[in-house]
Each structure stands twice: as C-alpha cells, then as structure tokens.
Amino acid sequence: MLQLQAELNEVKTTYAALTVHFQPIFAAKTGKIFGYEALARHRTKRIDIKKLFENAKTDGSLYFLDMICRRNAMKEAKAQKLENYLFINVCPETLLHPNHEIGLTDRFAEEFELSKEKIVLEITEHTMIENYEVFLKAIDYYKIRGYKIAIDDFGAGFGGPKLFTLVEPDMVKIDRYFISGLKKNSFCRDFIAFTVDICHKKDIMVLAEGIETQTELIEILKLDVDLLQGYLLGMPAPNIIKKSNGS
C-alpha cells in the first residue's frame, strides 16, 4: 500500500509514471481499423492499473488521475499521428466531482490538435451514478461539442437500460461476459441479438469487446455487430498499427 501511494504521488507531480497503450478496434464488415482504445499503463509494470484507480477512489484523487489519463491519451495520439477514432475511458465519478472543470477536455483536444468528432468518451458502468442531473449535464456538454459517447461494459454494470435510455449513446460496448458465453448460454446470444436490434433502430453502433478465441469471433459475426475488439484481433501495444489490410 505504501509503495502504491508513493507511485500515485509520483503520478500527481510528473505524468512520468503513466504511459499509454493502444488496442485496435475493427469494423466488422470490412476488417479495417476503425479506431483505438487508449489504455493506461505504468512504465515500470510494477503497478496494477486497476488497483491504482481503486486507490485513487479511496484517497480522493480519482479526478486528477482520470484527467492525467485523458491528457496522456491525446498527447500520444497526436505524437503517433492517429487518424482513426480515439476511445478514452471516463469515470462517471469524474463528471460528478465538485472540482470538475468544464472545458478541460476541450483544451486537451485543442492542445494536441485532435478533432473532437474523432474522440469517443467511454462511460464505464463500474460505479453507481448518484446524481443523474449533474451527470447528464456533463454528457450533453460533450455531445454538443461533437464528442462521441459510448457506454462501456454494457449489460454487466450498474447503469444498464436506464443509463442507455438517458444517455442515448453513439456506441455501446457489449461486455465480454456475453461474448464468452455465446456457445454455452443461449441467453448471452439472445441478449446480444436484442441489443443489436434496439441499437440499430436508433442508429447506435454496437461493439463486441473481449474477443479472445476464433470461435467467439465466428459466433459474434453472425449477430451483425458493427465493431470488434479483443486480444485475438490485436493486443494493446505502445505503437498504433499504421494500416490494416482488412483481413
């Protein structure tokens, strides 16, 4: 715990402790790269990122850590001349934080000359949203400025259908739980099919995340999802893939 706290203090002062890896996201119909999810990593690999965020929630520094990760993602996207969509994870608690500074994400995008229309903010469902009024006000702010909104881990988090109907996202990322259960649980297949159906009626894209086996890929392609992501297709890596041959 002491080492973890020391590393978090390092993050607060220098940005140097954290780096970014990019995991490719593919268009299901063409096989071409649609975008990349920016994932925080620790340079020394000693620190588990999930634990780092959990500790930040405990000591009240989650807002600061989340903003560092946003800036790092945009900075590295600029450095690597990313032309595809950039997916960035956003903690709901950050949007509800009393010190949440409206326009800070805009300034990051402008600083690194990134198009807001090519930035997808992934809203995680790991935490219950305590104040929907404040939360939705922040979401509307991003929408008006052109950012895309995605709901992450759909079907396995706190928000579920309520969050879906209130946010009216541009994209939905179906949780890996349902992808992994495609062959052995008909309910998983039915849930994905239902999600695809209702999303497509509203012009919402559906992304299947966590694809790890060839069988999962074959089965998910039968369900008309729009986007694909997972270790089978591409591992998170420091450098983006410049081109995809669509295979």
N, C-alpha and C positions, 0 to 999 in steps of 0.2 A: 504493500500500500504506500509506503514512504517513497519507494522508487517511482511508482506510478504518479504520485503527487509531484515529485520533482520533475518528471518529464512533462507533466501538464503545465507547470510553471515555465518550463523552457519554451513550450508552445506559445504561451502568452506573450513572451518577450521577443521572440525572434522569427517565428514561422519556420525555422530551420528543421524542427523535429518532424514535421509532416511533409509528405510528398503526395503525388497523385499517380494512380494507375488508371488506365482506360480499358474498359471492356466493350467490345464492339456489339452493336445491335443491328440485326439484319432484316431487310424486307423479306417477308415470307414468299412472296410471289416471284421475285427476281433474284433473290440471294445476294443482292448488293447491300453494301453497308449503308444503313440509314442514319446511324449516329453512334455516340459513345457515352457510356455512363462513367462519370468521374468518381473514383473510389479513393477515399483517404487511406494512406499507408504511412507507417512510421519508418523513417530511414534506417534505423538500426534493426528493425524487425523484432525487437525485444518486447514491444508493447502491442497488446491486442487492441485493435481499434474499437471493437465493441465495448471492451472494458473501459477504455479511455473515455468514451462518451457516457457510459454509465456513471463513472466517477465525476464527470463534469456536471451531470444532473444533480448529483449529491452535493457538490460544493458550490453550486450556483453559477458555474462558468460555462454552461452549455451554449448560451447565446454567443459568447465570444468564440468558442471553439467552432461552432457552426458557421459563423461568418468567416473565420480563417479558411475553413474548407471551401467555402464558396469562392473566395478570392483566389485561393490556390488553384482551383479547378479552371477558372477563367484565365488566370495567368499562364498556366501550362497549355491550355487550348490555343491561346494566342501564340505562344512560343513554337508550338508544333503546327501552326497554320491549319487548324482544324476547320474544315468547310462543312462538315455534317452537323447534325443536331448534337448539342451538348446536354446530357442529362445530369442534373445536380440534385442530390438528396437534400431535403429541407425538413428539419424537425418542427412539428407543429408548435412545440413549446417556444421555439424561437419567435414565431409570429405572434405569440401571446405575451412575450416578455415585455415588462414595462419600459425597458430601455430600447425596444425595437425601433430602429431608426429607419423611417420611411425614406426610400431613395438610395440606400446604401448599395443594394444590389445593382441598381441603375448605374451608380458611379463606377462600380467594378466593371460592368459591361462596357461602359464608355472608356474607362481607363485602358482596357485591353482591346478596344475596337471590335467588339463582338456584337452581332445582330441579336437584339432581344427576341426576335421571331425565331431564332435558331436555338434558343435556350429553353430546355424543358425542366421545370421545377417539380421534382418527385416528392409528393407529400407522403411521408411514412405513416403507417397506421399502428405504430407500436405503443402509442400513448393515447389515452382518452382525452378528447378535446373538451376543456372545461367551459370555454366561452366562445360559442359559435359566432356570436355577433362580431366580436373583435377579429376572430379567425377569418371569417368570410370577407370582412372589410379589407384585410390584407390580400386575400386571394383575388378579389376584384381589382385591387390596385395593380397587381401583376398582369392580370388579363388585359386590362385597358391599355397597358404599355406594350402588349404584344407577346409576352412570355406565354409559353405553352404550360399547361398544368397536367400532371399525371398523378394518379393515385397508385402508390406502391403497395405491394403485398396484398392485393385486393382479395378479399374472401377470408383472410386469416388475421385481420387486425381488429381494432376497436370500432372504427367508423362504419364499415360495411355499407349497406344500402343507403343509410342516412347520409353519410359523407358523400357518397356518389351523387345522390339527388341534389344535395345542397351545393356542392362544388361545380357540378356539370363539367367534368374534366375533358381535356382534349384526348387523353390517353388513359388506359387502365392497364396495369401490370398484374397479371394473374399470378398469385403466389405459387412457389414451387411445390407446395404440398399437393396441389391439384394436378400439376404436371406429372409428379412422381406416381400418382395414384391412377393414372389413365388406364393401365392394363388390368389392375386388380380391383378397381372400385368404380362401378358404373355411375355412382353419384358424382364422382370427380369429373367424369366425361360430361354428364348432364349439366353440371354447374358451369363448366367452360362453354358448352354449347349455348346455354341460356345467356351467359354474359356476352358472348359474341353477338348473339341475336339482338339483345336490347341495345348494346353499344352501337352496332352498325345502323340501327334505326335512328340513332341520334348523331350519326357521323363521328363517333368516337372510335379511335383506333385501339386495338387490343394487342397487348404484348405478352407473350408467354415467356416467363423468366425461369432460370434454373434448369434449362435443358442439359442433361448430363449423359444421356445414352442415345444410341441410334434409334432404339425402339420408341423412346419418348418423342424424338423428332418426327418419326414416321406417323405416330398417332396424332400429334398436335397439328400436323399439316392437314389432317383430314377435317379439322374443325374450323378452318377458314380464319385463323388468327392473322393479324397484319404484320406483326413483328416478332422476332425471335432473339433470345439471349440465353447464354449458358456456357458452361465450361466446354461442352462438346464443340461448340461453334467458335469459341475464342476465349482464352484466358485473359484476366486483367493483366496489363503489362504497362511499363513506363512509356512506351512509344506507340503511337497510333499506327494502324495499317494504312498506308497511303492509298492503296487501291484494292478493290475486291473484284474478282473475275466472275462473281455471280454463281459460282459452283458450290 
